[in-house]
Amino acid sequence: MSNTEYDSRPLVENEILDEVHAVREALSARFEYDVHKLGEYLRSRRKELEEQGFRFVSKEDLEKR
């Protein structure tokens, strides 16, 4: 297929992507589409979860393998 051609397959419904888009829109609206407010929320939420014992894997953790 050349760069000027495109795949003409019809879009297929995808429940997972629909949910991801809905959650993203809800979070965006909740923080008035302000990326800084969203970032503050995500940092505080991560801290809460870490205090509850959740562990987040970093890129460095994966490189150690």
Secondary structure by P-SEA (a helix, b strand, c coil): ccccccccccccccaaaaaaaaaaaaaaaaacccaaaaaaaaaaaaaaaaaabbbbbcaaaaaac
